[in-house]
């Protein structure tokens, strides 16, 4: 088995780990909040949060974003670390993220791999793996940020402020995330997208 095949096999094994639920529960406990308090601050029902925390339900991107923002947690906080396939080099620059060390986030038909290196960054990069029929949720997303990216493979149906675009491999995009937006994979094949989120100053949206 080649090194590339070993890496893929290891990541497939890692993917079977727990979902985002335990991470959200830990973040809530660190705040000292009850389920009711988080529900009031996020606008997500107590029952839904409880199911998510117990990994009985996969949150949509919108629901996860609402919970994460209520917890004041960065995007990177909800990703699950994976064991690297090679020993880490203590001299490794902190601005590097190796391919076998990408934290994961599983949301049912949608999987995210974090590309941004460790530490606090206003720019977050990731790869979205969207299964056939997968989508961002039944309700549009909207919060202050800038988003951009490029379709690496497959096709992406992206809707921003009521305007729809069907993007193919190599097509790129940038938009204001404060505008209502959503995305889906309208095909019967896997879609992979480079996805970039950049924080913006709040006074731009006041």
C-alpha positions as CSV (number, residue, x, y, z in Angstrom):
1,X,0.0,0.0,0.0
2,X,1.4,3.4,-1.0
3,X,1.8,6.3,1.5
4,X,-1.1,8.1,-0.2
5,X,-3.4,5.0,0.2
6,X,-2.3,4.6,3.8
7,X,-3.2,8.3,4.5
8,X,-6.6,7.9,2.8
9,X,-7.3,4.7,4.8
10,X,-6.3,6.4,8.1
11,X,-8.6,9.3,7.4
12,X,-11.5,7.0,6.5
13,X,-11.0,5.3,9.9
14,X,-10.8,8.7,11.7
15,X,-14.1,9.8,10.0
16,X,-15.9,7.2,12.1
17,X,-15.3,9.2,15.3
18,X,-17.9,11.1,17.2
19,X,-19.7,14.0,15.6
20,X,-19.9,17.7,16.6
21,X,-22.3,17.0,19.5
22,X,-19.7,16.4,22.2
23,X,-17.8,19.5,21.1
24,X,-20.8,21.7,21.4
25,X,-21.7,20.2,24.8
26,X,-18.2,20.9,26.1
27,X,-18.3,24.5,24.8
28,X,-21.7,25.0,26.5
29,X,-20.4,23.5,29.8
30,X,-17.4,25.8,29.6
31,X,-19.8,28.8,29.5
32,X,-21.7,27.3,32.5
33,X,-25.0,27.5,30.4
34,X,-28.0,25.2,30.6
35,X,-29.6,23.9,27.5
36,X,-32.4,26.5,28.0
37,X,-29.9,29.3,28.1
38,X,-28.2,28.2,24.9
39,X,-31.6,27.8,23.2
40,X,-32.6,31.3,24.2
41,X,-29.3,32.8,22.9
42,X,-29.1,30.8,19.7
43,X,-32.8,30.6,18.7
44,X,-32.5,26.8,18.4
45,X,-34.9,24.7,20.4
46,X,-33.9,22.9,23.5
47,X,-34.9,19.6,22.0
48,X,-32.8,20.1,18.9
49,X,-29.7,21.1,20.8
50,X,-30.1,18.1,23.1
51,X,-30.3,15.7,20.1
52,X,-27.3,17.4,18.5
53,X,-25.2,17.1,21.7
54,X,-26.0,13.4,21.9
55,X,-25.2,12.9,18.2
56,X,-28.8,11.9,17.6
57,X,-29.2,14.6,14.9
58,X,-27.0,16.3,12.4
59,X,-27.4,20.1,12.5
60,X,-27.7,22.0,9.3
61,X,-25.0,24.6,8.6
62,X,-27.4,27.4,9.7
63,X,-28.3,25.7,13.0
64,X,-24.6,24.9,13.7
65,X,-23.7,28.5,12.9
66,X,-26.4,29.9,15.2
67,X,-25.2,27.7,18.1
68,X,-21.5,28.4,17.5
69,X,-22.1,32.1,17.3
70,X,-24.2,32.1,20.5
71,X,-21.3,30.3,22.2
72,X,-18.9,32.9,20.8
73,X,-16.7,30.1,19.5
74,X,-14.5,30.5,16.4
75,X,-15.2,28.3,13.3
76,X,-12.2,26.2,14.1
77,X,-13.6,25.3,17.6
78,X,-16.3,22.9,16.2
79,X,-13.9,20.8,14.1
80,X,-12.6,17.4,15.5
81,X,-8.9,16.9,15.5
82,X,-7.5,13.7,13.8
83,X,-4.4,11.7,14.7
84,X,-1.7,12.5,12.2
85,X,-0.3,9.6,10.1
86,X,3.2,10.8,10.8
87,X,5.0,12.0,13.9
88,X,4.7,15.8,14.3
89,X,7.9,17.8,13.8
90,X,8.4,20.1,16.8
91,X,10.1,22.5,14.5
92,X,7.1,22.7,12.2
93,X,6.2,26.3,11.4
94,X,2.9,27.3,13.0
95,X,1.6,28.7,9.8
96,X,1.5,25.2,8.1
97,X,-1.3,22.6,8.2
98,X,-0.3,19.3,6.8
99,X,-2.7,17.3,4.7
100,X,-2.9,14.4,7.2
101,X,-3.7,16.8,10.1
102,X,-6.9,18.5,8.9
103,X,-9.5,18.7,11.6
104,X,-12.9,17.3,10.5
105,X,-16.5,18.3,10.9
106,X,-19.3,15.8,9.9
107,X,-22.8,17.1,9.2
108,X,-24.5,14.2,7.5
109,X,-24.3,14.7,3.8
110,X,-21.7,17.5,4.3
111,X,-18.2,17.1,5.5
112,X,-15.7,19.9,6.1
113,X,-11.9,19.7,6.4
114,X,-10.2,22.6,8.0
115,X,-7.2,23.9,6.1
116,X,-6.3,26.9,8.2
117,X,-3.3,26.3,10.5
118,X,-3.7,26.2,14.3
119,X,-4.1,29.4,16.3
120,X,-6.5,32.4,16.0
121,X,-7.1,33.7,12.5
122,X,-9.6,36.0,11.0
123,X,-9.4,34.0,7.7
124,X,-10.6,30.4,7.7
125,X,-10.1,28.0,4.8
126,X,-11.7,24.6,4.4
127,X,-12.7,22.0,1.8
128,X,-16.4,21.1,1.7
129,X,-17.3,17.6,0.6
130,X,-21.0,17.7,-0.4
131,X,-22.7,14.4,-1.2
132,X,-25.3,14.2,-3.9
133,X,-28.4,16.1,-2.8
134,X,-26.5,17.6,0.2
135,X,-27.2,21.2,1.1
136,X,-26.6,23.9,3.7
137,X,-30.1,23.6,5.2
138,X,-33.7,24.5,4.6
139,X,-33.2,28.1,5.8
140,X,-30.8,30.5,4.3
141,X,-27.6,31.6,6.1
142,X,-26.8,35.2,6.9
143,X,-24.1,36.8,9.2
144,X,-21.4,39.4,8.9
145,X,-18.4,38.0,7.0
146,X,-17.1,37.6,3.5
147,X,-17.1,34.2,1.8
148,X,-15.4,33.0,-1.3
149,X,-14.1,29.9,-2.9
150,X,-13.7,27.7,-5.9
151,X,-15.4,24.4,-7.1
152,X,-12.7,21.8,-7.1
153,X,-14.8,19.0,-8.5
154,X,-18.5,18.4,-9.3
155,X,-21.1,21.2,-9.3
156,X,-22.4,23.6,-6.8
157,X,-25.7,25.4,-6.8
158,X,-25.1,28.7,-5.0
159,X,-27.9,31.2,-4.2
160,X,-27.0,34.7,-2.8
161,X,-29.6,37.4,-2.2
162,X,-32.2,35.5,-4.3
163,X,-29.8,35.1,-7.3
164,X,-28.8,31.6,-8.3
165,X,-25.7,30.3,-10.0
166,X,-24.8,26.8,-11.0
167,X,-21.0,26.6,-10.7
168,X,-18.8,23.9,-12.3
169,X,-15.2,22.8,-11.7
170,X,-12.8,25.7,-11.7
171,X,-15.5,28.4,-11.2
172,X,-15.0,30.7,-8.3
173,X,-17.1,33.1,-6.2
174,X,-16.9,35.9,-3.6
175,X,-19.9,37.4,-1.8
176,X,-21.1,39.3,1.3
177,X,-22.2,36.7,3.9
178,X,-24.6,39.2,5.4
179,X,-26.8,38.6,2.4
180,X,-29.0,35.5,2.7
181,X,-27.3,32.6,1.0
182,X,-27.5,28.8,0.6
183,X,-25.8,26.1,-1.4
184,X,-26.4,22.5,-2.5
185,X,-25.1,19.7,-4.7
186,X,-27.7,19.3,-7.5
187,X,-25.9,16.3,-9.1
188,X,-25.5,12.5,-8.4
189,X,-21.8,12.9,-7.8
190,X,-19.7,14.2,-5.0
191,X,-18.9,17.9,-5.1
192,X,-15.8,19.4,-3.5
193,X,-15.4,23.1,-2.8
194,X,-12.6,25.2,-1.5
195,X,-14.5,27.5,1.0
196,X,-13.0,30.6,2.5
197,X,-14.5,32.7,5.3
198,X,-13.1,36.1,6.2
199,X,-14.1,38.1,9.2
200,X,-15.2,41.7,8.6
201,X,-15.6,44.7,10.8
202,X,-19.1,44.8,12.3
203,X,-19.5,48.5,11.5
204,X,-19.8,47.6,7.8
205,X,-23.2,46.1,8.6
206,X,-24.5,48.6,11.1
